[in-house]
């Protein structure tokens, strides 16, 4: 993540995005492909060391859009109350947009929250 703009851009915003984003592999993917991703901490942005494991599970149609179904397990590897995210993301391969996701977040650093938040994220693309 190179930059986030807006009033809520903060170290917490960068940390939350680091654990909830699918980082694409360098190699071409086919169903069953697994990859790992790692980011070193960035003191300027306020991020921590993060490791992620991903798997391309299937091609599925969601809301009339052919998607890549990807499972993910991403964790901060340092600091107090490390954030983590585990779940499924359905991505539109033509533009990389999330069509749907179901993610369990633990110790999510939410900007403005008095303490880390744990819960389920279930965003879905609105096509109407």
C-alpha positions in Angstrom: 0.0 0.0 0.0 1.7 3.2 -1.2 -0.8 5.8 -0.1 -4.3 6.4 1.3 -5.9 9.8 1.0 -8.6 11.4 3.1 -9.3 12.6 6.6 -9.2 9.1 8.1 -5.8 8.2 6.7 -3.8 7.2 9.7 -1.4 4.4 10.8 -4.6 2.4 11.8 -6.0 2.8 8.3 -2.8 1.4 6.8 -2.6 -1.5 9.3 -6.2 -2.5 8.6 -5.7 -2.4 4.9 -2.6 -4.5 5.2 -4.5 -7.4 6.8 -7.7 -7.2 4.7 -6.2 -6.8 1.2 -5.5 -9.7 -1.2 -2.0 -9.1 -2.6 -1.7 -10.7 -6.0 1.1 -13.1 -6.8 3.8 -12.5 -9.3 3.0 -15.7 -11.2 0.0 -16.6 -13.3 -2.7 -18.3 -11.3 -4.9 -21.3 -11.9 -7.4 -22.9 -9.6 -5.6 -24.5 -6.7 -2.7 -22.1 -6.8 -1.3 -21.1 -3.4 1.0 -18.2 -2.6 2.4 -16.2 0.3 3.1 -12.5 0.8 5.1 -10.7 3.3 5.6 -7.0 4.1 8.1 -5.4 6.3 7.1 -2.7 8.8 7.0 0.8 7.6 7.6 3.3 10.4 6.5 6.3 8.1 3.1 4.7 7.5 2.8 3.0 10.9 2.5 -0.5 9.6 3.8 -3.7 11.2 5.4 -6.8 9.7 2.6 -8.8 8.0 2.5 -12.3 6.5 -0.3 -13.6 4.3 -1.3 -16.9 2.8 -3.7 -17.1 -0.1 -5.3 -19.8 -2.2 -7.2 -19.5 -5.5 -10.1 -21.8 -4.7 -12.4 -21.6 -7.7 -14.1 -19.5 -10.4 -17.6 -18.5 -9.3 -20.3 -16.3 -10.7 -21.5 -13.7 -8.1 -24.2 -11.1 -9.1 -23.7 -12.1 -12.8 -19.9 -11.4 -12.6 -17.3 -14.2 -13.1 -15.1 -14.0 -10.0 -11.9 -15.5 -8.6 -12.7 -17.1 -5.2 -9.7 -16.6 -3.0 -9.2 -17.7 0.6 -6.9 -15.7 2.8 -5.2 -15.8 6.2 -3.2 -12.7 7.0 -1.5 -11.7 10.3 0.6 -9.0 11.8 3.7 -10.6 13.1 4.7 -8.1 15.8 3.4 -5.6 18.3 0.8 -5.6 21.0 -2.6 -7.0 20.0 -1.6 -8.0 16.4 -4.4 -7.7 13.9 -5.4 -10.6 11.7 -7.9 -11.4 9.0 -9.1 -14.8 7.7 -11.8 -15.3 5.1 -12.9 -15.5 1.5 -12.8 -12.8 -1.1 -14.4 -12.9 -4.6 -12.5 -10.7 -7.0 -13.5 -9.4 -10.4 -10.4 -10.5 -12.5 -10.9 -7.7 -15.1 -10.5 -4.8 -12.6 -9.4 -6.3 -9.3 -12.5 -5.0 -7.5 -14.1 -7.0 -4.6 -17.5 -8.3 -5.6 -18.1 -9.9 -2.3 -16.1 -10.9 0.8 -16.6 -12.6 4.2 -13.7 -11.8 6.5 -13.2 -12.5 10.2 -11.0 -9.7 11.7 -9.3 -9.9 15.1 -7.9 -6.9 16.8 -8.7 -4.7 13.8 -7.2 -1.2 14.2 -10.2 1.0 13.3 -9.4 4.7 13.1 -11.1 6.6 15.9 -12.0 3.4 17.9 -10.8 3.4 21.5 -9.4 -0.1 21.2 -9.0 -2.8 18.5 -12.2 -4.3 17.1 -13.0 -7.9 16.3 -15.8 -9.0 14.1 -17.0 -10.0 10.6 -16.8 -7.9 7.5 -19.2 -8.8 4.7 -19.1 -6.1 2.0 -20.8 -6.8 -1.3 -20.9 -4.9 -4.6 -24.1 -3.1 -5.3 -25.0 -3.5 -9.0 -28.4 -1.8 -9.2 
